[in-house]
Amino acid sequence: MTLTRIAAGAALAVACPGLAQAEDKADRPAPRIEAALTLGSLGAGPEFTFRPSPVIGLRASATFLGVNHTFGVNDIDYRGQLRLGSYGGTVDLYPFRNGLRLSAGLRVNRNKVRLSATPNGPVTVGQLSFTPAQIGTLTGTVTVPDLAPVLTVGYRTGKARGVTFAIDGGVMLQGTPRMADLAANGTLASDPAFQAQLADEQTQVNARIDQYKVYPVLQLSLGYGF
């Protein structure tokens, strides 16, 4: 009888850890993968999420879009063709194990703006006035640093598996935009005095776009969790 009790106790001791682990795994959600389409101020493109636990998620996305915008410097109206293009990843923290998430990440920022202006009357370039024939068309490209941190707060709805919807808002710290190649193709394009005024105009353009160091982020995502 004693040997039987000892054997039963040993079997129970071996079985209990296995049962506890099985119950723990049953309570814990399986790692989830989600594929989505995201659209917003960063552009549009694919987004993929891996959620290894209820409190942590890893996201990767690539976004692209073209937008036109006009702004003025002195009396010159520049047409800006904004080409959005960036990709990167974020770490999502779900502090309350629900849809609310706090995210931080890093993006490779290929956003750029191609500027052009073709005056149809005398305008000021730098500090002096020139005719349209003397200026021709002004062109230049605004670029930003390659890497940009991103901080957002968002909310994700939907069950573990099936259709999901998410919204994220925050900022991308893209650094100081700069244009370094302002050029003209008019009759004074190679004139040293005009080139000096063109350099001053470029400085004024850079001062005008200096306010865009922080880029607003607002993205909507529609996806499916597996």
DAPE-V848703 format. One record per residue. N is the residue number from 1. RES is the residue in three letters. OMEGA is omega in whole degrees, 0 to 359 (NA if undefined). D_FIRST is the distance of its C-alpha to the first C-alpha in Angstrom with 1 decimal. Layout:
((N & RES & OMEGA & D_FIRST) (N & RES & OMEGA & D_FIRST))
This chain:
((1 & MET & 181 & 0.0) (2 & THR & 180 & 3.8) (3 & LEU & 180 & 5.5) (4 & THR & 179 & 5.1) (5 & ARG & 179 & 6.4) (6 & ILE & 180 & 8.7) (7 & ALA & 180 & 10.0) (8 & ALA & 179 & 10.7) (9 & GLY & 179 & 12.4) (10 & ALA & 180 & 14.4) (11 & ALA & 180 & 15.5) (12 & LEU & 180 & 16.6) (13 & ALA & 179 & 18.5) (14 & VAL & 185 & 20.2) (15 & ALA & 186 & 21.1) (16 & CYS & 177 & 22.5) (17 & PRO & 179 & 25.5) (18 & GLY & 178 & 26.5) (19 & LEU & 180 & 26.4) (20 & ALA & 179 & 28.4) (21 & GLN & 179 & 30.9) (22 & ALA & 179 & 31.3) (23 & GLU & 180 & 32.1) (24 & ASP & 179 & 34.5) (25 & LYS & 179 & 36.3) (26 & ALA & 180 & 36.6) (27 & ASP & 185 & 38.2) (28 & ARG & 180 & 40.5) (29 & PRO & 179 & 43.6) (30 & ALA & 176 & 44.3) (31 & PRO & 184 & 47.3) (32 & ARG & 173 & 50.4) (33 & ILE & 182 & 53.7) (34 & GLU & 175 & 56.8) (35 & ALA & 185 & 60.3) (36 & ALA & 170 & 63.3) (37 & LEU & 181 & 67.0) (38 & THR & 183 & 68.4) (39 & LEU & 179 & 71.9) (40 & GLY & 185 & 73.8) (41 & SER & 175 & 75.9) (42 & LEU & 184 & 74.4) (43 & GLY & 181 & 75.3) (44 & ALA & 179 & 73.3) (45 & GLY & 182 & 70.7) (46 & PRO & 177 & 67.1) (47 & GLU & 180 & 64.1) (48 & PHE & 183 & 60.6) (49 & THR & 171 & 57.5) (50 & PHE & 184 & 54.1) (51 & ARG & 184 & 51.7) (52 & PRO & 180 & 48.5) (53 & SER & 180 & 47.3) (54 & PRO & 185 & 48.3) (55 & VAL & 184 & 50.4) (56 & ILE & 173 & 52.1) (57 & GLY & 178 & 54.4) (58 & LEU & 182 & 56.6) (59 & ARG & 175 & 59.9) (60 & ALA & 181 & 62.7) (61 & SER & 173 & 66.0) (62 & ALA & 185 & 69.5) (63 & THR & 182 & 72.4) (64 & PHE & 177 & 76.1) (65 & LEU & 175 & 79.1) (66 & GLY & 182 & 82.9) (67 & VAL & 176 & 84.7) (68 & ASN & 181 & 88.4) (69 & HIS & 180 & 89.7) (70 & THR & 174 & 93.1) (71 & PHE & 185 & 94.0) (72 & GLY & 172 & 97.2) (73 & VAL & 190 & 98.3) (74 & ASN & 179 & 101.8) (75 & ASP & 178 & 103.6) (76 & ILE & 175 & 101.7) (77 & ASP & 179 & 99.2) (78 & TYR & 172 & 96.4) (79 & ARG & 181 & 94.5) (80 & GLY & 175 & 90.9) (81 & GLN & 182 & 88.7) (82 & LEU & 177 & 85.2) (83 & ARG & 179 & 82.8) (84 & LEU & 177 & 79.2) (85 & GLY & 179 & 76.7) (86 & SER & 177 & 73.5) (87 & TYR & 181 & 69.9) (88 & GLY & 184 & 66.9) (89 & GLY & 177 & 63.5) (90 & THR & 171 & 62.0) (91 & VAL & 181 & 58.7) (92 & ASP & 176 & 57.7) (93 & LEU & 178 & 55.8) (94 & TYR & 190 & 54.3) (95 & PRO & 182 & 53.8) (96 & PHE & 179 & 52.6) (97 & ARG & 174 & 50.7) (98 & ASN & 185 & 53.3) (99 & GLY & 182 & 56.6) (100 & LEU & 179 & 58.5) (101 & ARG & 174 & 58.8) (102 & LEU & 188 & 60.6) (103 & SER & 175 & 61.7) (104 & ALA & 182 & 63.3) (105 & GLY & 183 & 64.5) (106 & LEU & 180 & 67.2) (107 & ARG & 168 & 69.7) (108 & VAL & 191 & 72.2) (109 & ASN & 177 & 75.3) (110 & ARG & 178 & 78.0) (111 & ASN & 176 & 79.9) (112 & LYS & 178 & 83.7) (113 & VAL & 174 & 86.9) (114 & ARG & 182 & 90.0) (115 & LEU & 174 & 93.0) (116 & SER & 178 & 96.5) (117 & ALA & 177 & 99.7) (118 & THR & 182 & 103.1) (119 & PRO & 175 & 105.6) (120 & ASN & 176 & 108.4) (121 & GLY & 179 & 110.6) (122 & PRO & 178 & 111.2) (123 & VAL & 180 & 108.0) (124 & THR & 172 & 107.0) (125 & VAL & 187 & 105.1) (126 & GLY & 180 & 104.1) (127 & GLN & 184 & 107.1) (128 & LEU & 180 & 109.9) (129 & SER & 180 & 110.9) (130 & PHE & 179 & 111.2) (131 & THR & 178 & 112.3) (132 & PRO & 180 & 110.0) (133 & ALA & 180 & 111.8) (134 & GLN & 182 & 111.2) (135 & ILE & 188 & 107.5) (136 & GLY & 177 & 106.6) (137 & THR & 176 & 102.8) (138 & LEU & 179 & 100.4) (139 & THR & 177 & 97.0) (140 & GLY & 181 & 93.9) (141 & THR & 177 & 90.1) (142 & VAL & 179 & 87.8) (143 & THR & 179 & 84.5) (144 & VAL & 176 & 81.5) (145 & PRO & 187 & 79.1) (146 & ASP & 184 & 76.6) (147 & LEU & 182 & 73.4) (148 & ALA & 174 & 72.8) (149 & PRO & 179 & 69.8) (150 & VAL & 178 & 68.8) (151 & LEU & 181 & 67.3) (152 & THR & 170 & 66.4) (153 & VAL & 183 & 64.6) (154 & GLY & 177 & 63.5) (155 & TYR & 181 & 61.5) (156 & ARG & 177 & 59.6) (157 & THR & 180 & 58.8) (158 & GLY & 179 & 56.7) (159 & LYS & 180 & 53.1) (160 & ALA & 180 & 51.0) (161 & ARG & 182 & 52.3) (162 & GLY & 183 & 55.7) (163 & VAL & 179 & 59.1) (164 & THR & 176 & 59.6) (165 & PHE & 181 & 62.6) (166 & ALA & 174 & 63.2) (167 & ILE & 180 & 66.1) (168 & ASP & 177 & 66.5) (169 & GLY & 180 & 69.4) (170 & GLY & 184 & 70.4) (171 & VAL & 168 & 72.5) (172 & MET & 183 & 73.0) (173 & LEU & 190 & 74.6) (174 & GLN & 180 & 76.8) (175 & GLY & 186 & 79.2) (176 & THR & 175 & 83.0) (177 & PRO & 181 & 84.7) (178 & ARG & 171 & 87.6) (179 & MET & 184 & 90.5) (180 & ALA & 187 & 92.2) (181 & ASP & 179 & 94.3) (182 & LEU & 183 & 96.8) (183 & ALA & 178 & 99.7) (184 & ALA & 181 & 102.8) (185 & ASN & 179 & 105.0) (186 & GLY & 183 & 108.3) (187 & THR & 179 & 111.6) (188 & LEU & 186 & 110.7) (189 & ALA & 182 & 107.3) (190 & SER & 180 & 108.2) (191 & ASP & 183 & 110.5) (192 & PRO & 180 & 109.3) (193 & ALA & 178 & 110.3) (194 & PHE & 178 & 108.4) (195 & GLN & 178 & 105.4) (196 & ALA & 178 & 105.4) (197 & GLN & 178 & 105.4) (198 & LEU & 177 & 102.7) (199 & ALA & 177 & 100.5) (200 & ASP & 177 & 101.1) (201 & GLU & 179 & 100.2) (202 & GLN & 177 & 96.9) (203 & THR & 179 & 96.2) (204 & GLN & 177 & 96.9) (205 & VAL & 180 & 94.6) (206 & ASN & 177 & 91.8) (207 & ALA & 181 & 92.4) (208 & ARG & 183 & 92.2) (209 & ILE & 181 & 88.8) (210 & ASP & 183 & 87.3) (211 & GLN & 184 & 85.7) (212 & TYR & 177 & 83.3) (213 & LYS & 179 & 80.9) (214 & VAL & 183 & 78.2) (215 & TYR & 182 & 77.6) (216 & PRO & 180 & 76.0) (217 & VAL & 171 & 73.0) (218 & LEU & 184 & 72.2) (219 & GLN & 172 & 70.1) (220 & LEU & 181 & 68.7) (221 & SER & 175 & 66.0) (222 & LEU & 187 & 64.9) (223 & GLY & 178 & 61.8) (224 & TYR & 179 & 58.8) (225 & GLY & 181 & 55.3) (226 & PHE & NA & 52.9))
